[in-house]
Amino acid sequence: MVRTIVNMTGNLAQPFPSLLGSFRRRWWVPILASASVCLVFDGAVLELFSISSGWNSSGQVWAQAVNTQPLNPRIKVSIKQRFGRKPTDKLTVEALPGDQLTLQFTTGKRLQTLTTNKVEFAITPIPLKQPRWEERVVLSVHRSFETAETKANELKTLGIPVEIAQPKQWQVWAKRDQYPTSADRILLIDTLKQQGYDNVFLHRRRLRDKPQLSFVTNGTQFKRSIVSITSKKQQFQVGDELHYGSLRFQPNTYGTYTLVNRVPTETYLRGVVPYEIGFNAPTTAIEAQTIIARTYALRNLRRFQIDGYELCADTQCQVYKGIAKTDPIVDRAIKATTGQVLTHNDELVDALYSSTTGGVTAAFQEVWEGTPRPYLTAKIDALPRGTWDLTTRSLAEESNLKAFINLKQGFNEASWKTFRWQTETPIAELNGFLRKFLRQTKHPLANFKTIQKLEVVERSHGGRVQKLQVTTDIGTLVLAKDDILRGFEAPNSLLFYVEPRYRTVKPKPADTTQSNPESVQLTSSTPVAKPQKILKGYAFIGGGFGHGVGLSQTGSYHLSNLGWSATKILNFYYPGTTVQPLNESIVFWQQPSIPVVPSQTVPNELKPQSNQSNRLISHKMPFLKSFQWVWDWIPFL
């Protein structure tokens, strides 16, 4: 094989695209054998692509560049999401033995570089010269990104520029730079409330100081807002975790800081898969989890656009703990499925999954607001089929749902504790949960004293509670879908029914304190006080743990133990989808083609006159991302 060496150092961004462009085209050159084009970058030899060659029908020699590496884009994951929320926050980043950290930050207009073995980060409050108010219009609050995004799209159809944030729970904000004054914000809130958007509110807080990121290295303290950290081994000890790639401390939207790990997708999976599916899962269940974890990550890169990174490291995305406790079985599963993703019509699927479905998967629209996904439907999670027939016994009927929950055997998850559950919650706790939720959303019933009744008033075909009516001493409200789990922490999923629990209060004995008790005569017509039933709480009786949409992790254990392949498991939980290698033609995510259009409209004076074309576009991987692994050598600046 002929090897062509291209020597380069420093920044690849300028010369490298033209090099790739010249090799991507088919051209006529006198090459009679295969060859490879390699890049020497800071001393490391990397094979970019091979050149296959041969004779065409006219007797001419042809050659074509072929990418030899699987696509492995780097993603930005927040491993410390809100550093500085507490003034006592501290974090140490260390190099591995035999390695050093390279820190880069700006001093004035100059880029400064330091090398060290360890750096300690902390927060130094900087008093403001004058206290100031921070304001933002919160248009809605949600438990999940999925519903927040749907609400954001609805508001966009009104002409309101929005952004999705996650200060604690997911929120949709009016885009701050489009409503710059208090008058703009108040006018927007008043108009929306007139249109029926009762939960819109103005978030205000008074700032007296500014948290400033500070760090100490080699005995010197620095105060900077952005610090990039690299090393030759690309490995870092961050507190108790070991991470690969590069690191960057940067400010976020909430006045604190985020430590972002820029890591190749395949390495990221090493810190995700064992913590999501478990270290002892059967092999093909691990492979199935790997494929959907890869798919989920690449489809959801837009989640934290407001903060300048892509994914979080907890259950709001996928649990990610770095590479300190990798597992050889999991590593083999990742290698066996390298680059494989799950698609529908050449777009990455919404690869949702949960611990346990409770015997029936949920359709997307049964849990969240938004466009239905044809591959995320309600289906019985059981083999052999025949345990329950949804076509003839819909779980929308309360009696059918109760009968279904009382079934304990015949399902893929039947051996797991979370398959069936029952939780009894005192009324005082339910009051506390609901009151907290209503205060977060500025609901007019937030000051109620006690719940008087809970009643399921609507179920989906798959049995999930769609509407729960709550009667309080000052009024009635209806919680829908995911908001039910925000309002009450008792149920493990939306697949449940409720039963009231009462305590009996005996009547007080008759008054016998009169001077002549013998004068009191009881007759058959004398009323006798009956014991009173006082509501003491509710029992939530149900099945499953989590949202129940897509793959059941516990169910995949059973199917894997039956000998099912990863592809067969995925076809069971995501019917109509295809497992294929990640390639340039696959769309990562695109805006739903059928937006939710409300009947209300917002007056033109509230619509910003600039930046009206703010609709998100489809994200396709360009050709250069075929060589994404090359960019892994560029420092994360």
C-alpha angles and dihedrals in degrees: 000000000000114000121204113201122206112191115210138158135184122010114016096186098093109042099027102069092056089051091052092046092055093052097043093069121078109246139177112251132148097253114141099176138042118276140183131220113218135188124216106205117178090335098314119117112219125182106226099184141325127247115225116199142185146132124295126213091272092056093254123136116242133190132188132187114240123190108236099188128078115244109267110168119191116241131200113236124181108228094173104032106178106021109173098032084120117043088223094060113133133173134181125207117193136184120236119254110289094019137090137213120240112208121195126187138139126264106192103316094331125098108231125201127197132177123210143147096233139015127192119208125201141153125260114191112225113202114231117235088233127012113248138193122244114206136181134166110240107204097182143348124219143178094225139039090230094064092039091056092049091051090048090053091050091053091048089061086061088058094252114138108225142180131201118232138173111207087154108321122022114280137182112220132191102249104270099217090052094057101038101161133059089240091056091050096046092048091051092050094048093049094048092049089053087054091054101265094132098167097060111116144167115249111209133176132169115233119207099166140015123234107236122199110232132178138188122214130164088358096303126111121218130186112208135144098215125041125170119203126197137160137188093247091044090224128118137183104226108184104299094342133084116217134187130212120029136319136220132184110209138162120261134204096270101061094263133090137258128210106215124199113206103203138163112259095240091052091045088058090059088065095043112040100059092048094047102042099022133251094262099050118129116264103256091044087057090048091050090049090049093053094049093042089055091046093046093050096050094044093050102050090119097065099098101030089131090062100041100251135085116225139019125223100235138071092288083075116359128313107259123182104166126242103301094106106030120160127222093221091052091045090054090050091051091049092046091054098035110164095356117142137174116247142179116199089348093303124110109258124237089259098200120167139168141190100259133358097200092238099306128064119228126236114237093248092052090069106026139026114253148077113327116249111224091216095049105072139142111270136154111264097217143107130237093036116238100071089113132357112218093188092064101026109041114196089221085087111086094219091051091049092052091048090049093050089051090060109097105173140052098049131112091242099040095118095056125095093225092057091086127014144163127202126185114201125188117239091243091060092046089051090052094049093048095043091053091049094048092048091052090055095040090239117180091232093055093112097057118137104215145355113247101183144004119201133172105226100172137027133183125239087261093052100255115143108251099177130021115188115213119195116198133179091264103036150322130271135178122224116203131208113305092014088068089067090046091052097046127030093193103086119070092208142355091265099095147098128216133231124187119236120210138190121213120233115200118220119255114262118259117275108265097168094102117119092243109033090173088070090067108094124189119209133185089261095055108113115240117210112241125217112268126230112221120192107244100171147305136273116223109204118185152109141261135033119246132004095316095219117139123342122020108217093204091045090053089058090061095045091048091051088053088060099259118155122235090253092052091049091051093047089054094054098032106035116198095024131121132220110219140151116274108260142164096267096058116103111223095203138333135193110265109265093221108054123197105256116196122207093236122088132199120230114258093243089068094053113091111243093219133054094028094147094072098130114131117245133213115281114224122175108248122222094263091063087067083075094041092131089066090061088055086081093060113097113252101249 
